[in-house]
Amino acid sequence: MNPASTLNQHAGAQPAGARHTGAARSPGGPPPPAAARSPRRWAVTATVAVALAAGAGLAVAAPWLVDPYTTSLLARTLVFGLVAASVAVLTGIAGLPTLGQTAPFAAGAYTCAVLSLHTGAVGVVSLLAGAAAGALLAALTAPLVVYARGVVALMITLAIGELAVVAAGRWKSVTGGTDGLAGMPSVPASWGLPVLGDDRARYLYALAAVAVVVGAVVLALRTPAGALLRGCRDDERRMRASGHPVTGYLAVALVAAGAVAGVAGSLLITVQQYVSPADFGFDVAALLLLGVVIGGAGSVGGAFAGTALVIAGRDWLSGLLPGHAPVLLGGLFVLAAYAFPQGVAARSGLPGLARRSVSGGLISGRRAGWLISGRRAGAGDRGRP
């Protein structure tokens, strides 16, 4: 018997579990309750719940608080926020930086515009068609993207986005060329519902659709799929060594993000009833990536907040200093990169909860790789980074 361990037991030393939880525990007794282990957790959860409820209430009440023009701007912000969420999934979770989500965004928009002009499809059908078009384009371009990393992936996706804009500008018989397509009729959200005839109705429809899609994305990333993608991002070599098809995982993530961007394209047609190649140019792609970086690439909520901040800043600066908004936005990006290197979500006071909402738990990328490889992180893994 070790004399030192016997002395510690008689002296009432706390075991390792109590030291980690910060709560006193008698030797051999039951572990302290969850509230004693983390007294701050419930306060944080309550604060987040109140903030989310207040934000949801404000979002629903917004059409009655502002004028129709501002309502239409808010609806467009929701649309671009949904595209930014797909960028955050690829850039922050899967580790594939992208400037090409405007391509599936455009595919979904033009598909739904043609459907609306020729068939008058209801909103639900348009959403499904946009998702299918975005996913199909992402699947066709996936072999070009999933084998690249870093700046190479960024340049490839930028080229894909620019090719989509060029194709939309030259395929006049389908897209209307650079003049775009206009005159899409107002349609009901579903069969048996009234037509979305004003800005308030279209905003509420976009809000409901965005809430459903974002909720589905967050739930999907709370499953083991989120840990798989984070493992691919943080330790690809270990993932491949443990037998995981990393390329296949990234391809699935790319197709799913394309579907989300395609849904946003469908909502764009419903909200503004007009589409042109200018809606998907490089400035839009850069704006989306800027919003994701400012808000936090690892958080869907952060991507939304960052995109809304960038759009609001762009519109405000355009009215204040005409012609100088791009330069000032570039300065804002540089300042944000230095002031918030992990995004606004990480500096909001609740970084852990923001990360949990995306990835499904406070698990580091390497630890996620150990867990999904089929073995537990035992005592031998505790000293590893």
N, C-alpha and C positions, 0 to 999 in steps of 0.2 A: 504494500500500500504506500502511496506517495504521501510523505508527511505534509508537504505543502498543500495538497488538495484537502487532506483531513483538517488542517488548520483553517483553510478557507471556509469549509463547511461549518465548522463550529463557530466561526466568526460571523456567520450569516451573510457571506458574500453572495451577490446576485449571480445567477447563471447567465449564460450567453444570451438566451432568448430575452431575458428581462433587460439586459443592456441595450439590445437592439430596439426594443419597443419603448424604452425609457420609463417603464412602470415597474414598481417593486413587486416581487413575487417570492413567496415563501418556498423554500426547497421542497420539491415533491408536490407542491400545491397546484391547483388549476391555473391556466394562463389567465392574465387579466382580460377583462372584456375589451371589445373593439373600441369603445368610447375612451377607455383609459389608454389604450395603445396609441390612438391618434385623436386627441380631443379637438384638433383643428379641422379634421376631415368633414365633420358634420356641418360646421360653420361655412366651410368652403362650398359644400354641396348646396346648402340652403341659399347662399349668396348667388351661386350660378343659376339655381332654379328660379329665383326671383328675377334675376336679370333677363333670363330667357323668356319668362312669362311677360315681363314688361316690354321686351323687344317685340315679341309676337303680337301683343296687343297694339303697340304703336304701329307696326307694319300693317295690321288689318285696318286700323283707323286712319291711316295716312290719306286715302283718297277723299275723306271727308274733311281733312284738315288743310289741304293744299289745293291749288287751282289745277284744272285739267292738264295744262302743259307740264307742270311739275310732276303730276301723276304719271304722264307718259315717260318722263325722264326716269322716274323711279322704276317703272316697268322695264325700261331698257337696262337699267343698272342691275336688276334681277337677272336678266338674260346674260349679261356679261359676267356677272358673278357666278352663274352656273358653268360657263366655259372656264372661268378661273378655277373652279373646283376641280374640273377635269385636269387642268394644268398642274394643280397641287398634288393630285394623285400620282401623276407621272413624275413630276420633278421632286416632290418632297418625300413620297412614299416609295415609289419604285426606283428612284435614282436615275430617271431618264429626263434630263432637262430638255424642254421642247419650246419651240417657237412655231410649231406647225398645227396646233389645235384649231386654227382658223380654217384648215382644210375640211375636216369633218363638220365643223360649224357651217361652212358654206354648203357642203353636200346636203345636210339636213334642211337648210333654209331653202335652197333651190328646189329640192324635191317637194317640199310642202307647198312652195309657191305654185309649182306646176299643178299639183293636186288640187289646190284651192281654186285655181283659175279654170280648170277643166272639169272637175267633179264636185267641187264644193264640199270636200270631206270635212267631217266634224273634227273638233279639237283632239279627241282621243285618237282618232285614226291618224291625224297629222303627227301627233307625238310619236306614235309607233313607227310611222313611215320615216320620220326624221331620225329616230334612233337606229333604224335598220340601215339607212343610207350612211350615217356617220360610222357605224360599226363596219359596214362593208368597205368603205374607203380606208379605214384604219387597218382592216385585215389585209387589203391589197398592198399597203405601204409598210406593213409590219416587218417583212424581211429586210427592208432597207434600214430600219431603225433599231431593232432589238439586238443587233450584233455590234452596235456602236455605243460609245460611252463618252461622257464629258462634252468637250467642245465639238467633237466630231458629230455626236448625236444632235447637238444644238444646230449645227450648220445643215445637217441633212433634213431635219424637220423644218428649218427655215426655207430650204429649197422646195420642200413639198408644199408648204403654205403658199409660196410665191407662184408655183406652177398651178395651183388650184385657182388663184386669182387671175392668172393669165388665161387659163382655160375658160373661166367664167366670162371674161371680157371678150373672147373671140367666138364663143359658141352662141352666136346670135339667135339661131333658130330655137334654142331652148332657154337660154338665160337672158335674152334681150341685149346682150353685149354690154358695153359700158353704160348704156342708158338704163339697164336694169329692168325689172318687172314691177308693174304697179297695177292698182285696181283690184287687188284681192278682196273678195267679198267677206263681210263679217259672217262668221259661222258660230253655231252653238258649241259649247264645250263638249256636249254629248247629246245623244238622241233624247228628245223630249224636254230639253232645257231651252231657255230663251237665248236668242242670238246675243253675242258679245258686241253690243252696238255702241258702247261708249268707252272712254278711257278708264273709267272706274271699273267696269266689268272686266275689261282686258287685263288691268293690273291685278285684280283679285284672282283671275284665272291663272296668270303667270305666277303669282305668289303661291297658289295652291300646288301647281305643277312643280315649281322649284322646291317647295318644302318636301313633297313626296320623293323626288329624285335625290335630293341631298340626304334625306333620312335613309333611303335605301343604300346610298354610298357609305354613310357612316356606319350603318349596321353591318354592311359587307366587310368593312375594314376592321370591325371589332371581332370578326371571326378569325380563325387561323390564317385566312387569306392575307390579312393585314400583316401578321407576323412573317409570313412567307415573303411578302414584298419587301419588308424592312430588312429581312435577312439577306435578300438578293442585293439590296442597296448597300448594306454595310459590310458584308463579308461574302462576296460572291464566290471566292475561291473555296471557302469552307462549305458553302451550300453545294457547289458542284462535287466536292469531295465526298459529301454525304449522300450523293445520289439524286439530288433534286434537279429537275429540268429547268434551269434558270431561264433559258431562252423561251421556253413555253410559258412560264409564269409571266414574263414581261410581255409576251405577245397577247396573252389574255388581258392583262392590265391595259395595254394599248387599245385593244378592241373595245373594252368596257368604257374607257375614257372617250373613245370616239363616239360611242352610243350616247354618252352624256352630252357631249358637244353637239351631236345631231339633234337631241331634244331641245337644246338651247336655240338651234337654228329654226326649229319649228315654232318656238315661242317668239322668236324675232319676227317672223311673218305675221303672227297673230297680233303682236303689239304695234308694229309700225306699218303693216300692210304695204310694204315696199321693200325691195332688195336690189342691191347693185354690188359690183365687185369692190367698191370703196368700203363696204361694210366689213371686209375681211383682209384688208391690206396689212403691210408690215407694221404700220403705226398701231393697229389694233392688237396684233400679236405682241408687240413690245409693251403696250399698255397692260395687257393681261399678265405677262411675265413680271412686269414691274409691280403690279398689284399683289401678285403671289409672293414676291420677295419681301415687299414691305409688310404684308400681313402675316407672313410666316408660311413657308412652303410645307411644313409638316402639319398644318391645320386647315381643314376645310372652312371653318368659321373665320380663321385668320385670312384666308384667301378672299372670302367675301368682303370682309372689312377692308382689306387693303385695296381691292378693286374699287369699292365704293368711294374710298378716300381719294384714289387717283382720279376717278371720273369727276368727282366733285371739285377737286383741285384744278383739273384741266378746264372744266366749264367756268369756274370762278376766275381763273387766271386769264382765260380767253376774253372775258368781258372786261377785266381790269387792265390787261396789257395785251391788246390785240397783236398777234403775230409773234409773241415772245413766249407763249405757253409751252412749246416743246423744250425750249432751253431751260425754263424754270422747272419743268418736270424732271429734266435730266439732273439739275441741281438737287431737287428733292430726293431723287433716287440715291445720289451719292451720300447725302446727309443721312438718309434712312439706313443705308448700308453700314455706316459707321455708328450711328446711334442705336440701331436695332439690328445687330448682326444676325439674330435668330428670328426676327420678325416682331411685329407688334404683339402678337398673341403670346409670345414668350415673355414679354415685358409687362403684360397686363396684370401681373400678380397671381395668375392662375396657370402657369405654364404646364404643370403636370396634367391638369384636367383638360387643357386644350389638346395635349398630346394623346391622352387617353381617348378622347372623342374621335380621334382619327385611327389610331393604331390598335386600340383595344386593350391597352394596358401600359404601365410604366415599365416596359421591358426594353433594355438596350438591344441594338441590332444584333450584336454578337451573341448575347444571351438568347435572343429569339432564334438565332441559327442553331444553338445547342438544343433548344427545346423542340424545334420542329425536326431535328435530325433523329429524334427518337430516344434520346437519353437525357436524364436529368442532370442539372448542374449540381454536382456533388461537392464534397469538401475539396477535391483537387481542382475544381474550377473557380473557387472563390478568389484565388489570387490572380486570375487572369483578367486582363482589361476588358 
